[in-house]
């Protein structure tokens, strides 16, 4: 991130705004991946998920532009479901969004071919989710199989994101084999790893044991030196051993507004929704910003301390500038029944 972008983000925080916006542009997805919260949850923000209005066509395009103009994010993530379900709308939206100077990130399973023009679009990052080596991935993510992904990312420059699960860590060489397969490919710019983040009280084979989590951290620290495309600084990787234990301590959660497919309902407390087990968080974005917060300016003052002070100032400022809520019928209790309706 450029110095000018850091300053812009800091200014937004001081104004009580969130510099990043993530929009679930559709809940539709051709995949049914085990452990996907989108299909296990029933409620979101007090709303029944089946009652959310999934926008399409011009209504979706106009709605996203309205959100962007209202919140003025510096960084916008378009997620799903799978955003490529709305590929026609995306082909219209991408040039409009980057034309506003916004950094746009699209997170997809690449079950459909990516537009060739996206390769040359500035400030656009396409992240393709790949869950492990071909046998495991194809089982979890069909129809977004390895064969289809390789065909659909041809002539692109993408980032791979892979979530490490307990099953993967049962094989000592798994992460190395994954990197051996993907890093030689010219389409791949970067590779990111996350660790599977469970909901509180959940159980399942995807969840890493403490020893598996520790071993994953140790392996990534070694692999990052051998595979330059593994774009994960040492400080970021070490944060996996000590994740923020509460959304109120998570810089990513505090700086990112997440909206569901109706463009109104907020996903809380973070992008995972529900009741995530923060003590087992494995979100690479959370760890990246936690690493920034842990950095000490001049070797003395943690960036996180400055961030918290700025956040406090911004919230106080936003509260003081917010107009008072109108009082509806303050003497209503003294009135008779309203029969005008």
N, C-alpha and C positions, 0 to 999 in steps of 0.2 A: 504494500500500500504506500502511495506517495505521501510525502509530508503534507502537501496541500489537502489531500483527502483526509488525513488524520485530523488536521485542524478543522476541516468542515464538519467531521463527525463530532468533534469535541464541542463546536459551537451549537450543533443541534441538541446535544445532551444538556448544555447550559441553558437552552431555551425550553427544556422539558420535553423534547421530542426524541423519537427513536430513529437512529440513522439507517436502520435496515428494516426491510419489509419482506415477508414471505407470504405468498398467496397460493393456496390450494385451488388451482383454477378449475379442477374437476375432481369429483370423487370416483369417476368411472375409471376402470382399469381392467385390462384383459387378463391380469395375473391374480392369483390368490396365494400369496406367499405365506408360509407358516410364520406366525409371530407378528403379522402385520396388524397394527393397532386399528387401522382404518376399517377393518372388517370384523374386529373383535369387540370394539366399543359400541355402545348403543346411544350414548348421550355425548354432547359436546357443548360446553358453555350453557348447560341447562336446556339445550335443544335436542330433540330426538333427531338422530342423524338422518333417518328416513324422511324427515320433514324439511331438510335443507333443500333450497332451490338451487339446482345445478344449472348455471347459466350457459348459454350457447350463442354462437353467431355474433351479430353486432351488439347484442345485449352484453355479452361477455367482454368484448373489446372495449365498449364504452365504459363498462363498470370498472375494468382494470385501470383505464386511463384516468377515470375519476378518482380512484384510490391513490394513484401515483401523484396526481395533482394536489390531492388533499394532504397527503402525508409527506410528500417530497423526499422520498428515500434516496440515499446515496447508492444503496445496493438493494437489488430486488431479486428474490428467488421465486421461480415459478415451479411449483411442485404439484403432486397429485395425491391420489389416483396416479394416472400417468398423463403428463401434459400433452403428449403426442396424440392422445385421444382427440384433442382439440387442435390438430396440426394446422388446419386452415386458418383458425383464429391466430395461432402463433405466428404464422408467416406474415400476417398483417401487423401484429403487435410488436414483434422484435425491432423492426426499423423505427417504429414510433417511439419505443422506449429508449433505445440507445441514442436516438436523436435528441432526447432530453438530457443527455449526459449521464444516464444511469448505468451502472454496472449491472448487467442482467445475467442470472445463472438459471439454466433450465436443467432440472433433475429428471432423468427419464430412464426407462429400462431398454430404450432403443429397440422396441418391438417393431417399429416402423422406420423406414429410411429417413435420415436427417436431410433437410434441404441442403443442396450443395452450396448455395449462397452463404450459409451460416459460417462456413470456414473463414470467410474474409470479413465478417462483421466485427468491428472493433467493440470492445467492452462487453463481449458476449462469451460466456463460458458454458459449455455443454458438459454436464456430468452424467456419466452412464453408470448405473448401479449394476455391479456384477458380484454375485454372492458365491465366491469361491471358484474352484476348478470346475471344468466342464461337467463331470458326472453329477456333482452336488448342485451346481447352478441350474443345469437343465432340468433337474428334478423339481427344484423349488420354483423356478421362474419361467417355465414353459407358458406361453409360446415364445418368450424372449430368450431363445436358446443361444449358445455360443455361435452356432452357424449363422443364425439370423443377425445377431449383433455385429459380427465381423462383416457381413454383407452390408448392413445398414450404416456402418460408420466409415465406409470406404471413402477416401479422399477428404476426410474430416480431420480436425485436430481437437481431440476430446480429453477430458479428465475422467479417470476411472475412480469410482468410490466403491470400496468393498467393506462389508461389515463382518468382522471376525466373530465367529460363533464358537461355542463349546465344542461342537463337532469337529471344526477345523483344527482346534488345538489338541485333539487326540492323536494327530499325526505330526511328529516333530518337524518335518520338512515342508509342511503345507504352505506356509507363507512364502518361502523361497521358491517353491514350484510355481506358485501363482505369479510371482514377479518374473521368473524365468520365461513364462509363457507370454506375458503381456508387454514387458518393457522393450523387446526388440521391434515391436510393431511401430511403424512410422506414424500411424494415426494417433498414438498415445502421447500426450504432452506431459501429463502428471498422473500420479496414482496416490490416492488417499486411503487410509484405513481408519475405520471406526471400530469400536467394540460394541457388541450387542447390548443394548440398554433395556432391561426388563421393566415391566410395571411392578409396583410394590406388591409383594406377596405372590408374584407369579412363579411358576415352575416350568421347566422344559429343557430340552437338550441344547437349545441355543445359548442358554445362560452360562457364562464362564465361571468356573470356580475361582476362588482367590489365587490359587497356585497357577491356574491357566492364565489368568489376567496378568500375573507377575511375569510369567514366561513370555506372553505376547509382547509386553513392554520391552523385555530384554532382547527379544528377537528383532523388534522394529529398530531398536537402537543400533544393532549390528547391520541390519539390512539397508538402512538409509545410507550407510557409507559405501555399500557395494552397488546399490541401484540408484543412480542420481534422479531417476524419474519418481522415486518415492519422495514426494515433496512434503516432508514432515520434519521440521527442525527438532533438534534434540530436546529443547525446552518444552515443546508441544507434547512430544511422546512421554516425557516424564510426568506430565500432568495427569495422564491416565491412572497413575498410581495414587493420586490424591485429587479426585474430582471434586468440584464444588458440591457440597452436600445439601444445598437448598437453592431453589430458583432465585431467592433473594440475594444469593451470593454468586450467581452465575452471570457473568458479563454478557454472554450471548443471549440469555433469556431476557436480561434487562434492556438490551439494546435492539432487540428484534421484535417487531409486531407481527403476529402470525394470524392470518385470516383464512377462514374456511371457504368452501365453494360458493356460498351465497354472498361473499365479499362483505359480510357484516359480522358474522359470528366469529369471535376471537378464540383461537386455540390456546389454551392455557394449561399448565403454567409455562410451557415452552412448546417447541415444535412437536414433541412427542404426544402432548395432550394427556388426558387421563390423570393417573397418579404415578409418574415415573419414579423409579428407585434411583434418586440422585446419587446415593452412595456408590451405585454401580454404573453411573453414567459413562458412556463410551463415545459420546458425540465429538467428532473431530473438530467441529466449529467451536463447541464449548471449550475444548482443551486448548485450541489455538488462542482464543481470547483470554483464557485463564493464564496462559504463558505470557501474553503481553502484559496482563495485570501484575504478574509476579516480577516482571523486569524492574530493576531499580535504576532510576535516573541518577547518573553520577555515582552509582554504586550505593546510594543512600536512601532515596525516597521511592517506594514502590509505586508504579504506575496505577495500581489498583486503588491506592489511597487517594490519588488525585481524581480518579474516576468516581469513587464514592462521594467525594466532596462535590464534584461537578454535578453528579446525579441529584444530590440533596438540594443544591442551589437551583437546578432546573425544575425540580418538582415544586419547590417553594415559589418560584417565579411563575410557573404555569398555574398554580393554585391561586396566586394573587391576581393574575390577569383574567382568570375565568369569571365570566359574569355570574352574579348570584342567580340561583335557580328560582324561577317564578313560583310564587305560591298560588296554587289553584284553589279558589273559593275558600279563603282563610276562615270564613265564618260559616262554613257549610254545615257544621254541627248544629247551628242555630236555625237553619232554614228547613222548610218543609220539603217533602219529596219533590224531586224534579220530574214533572210529568210532560215536559216539552219534547221528549224524544219519541 
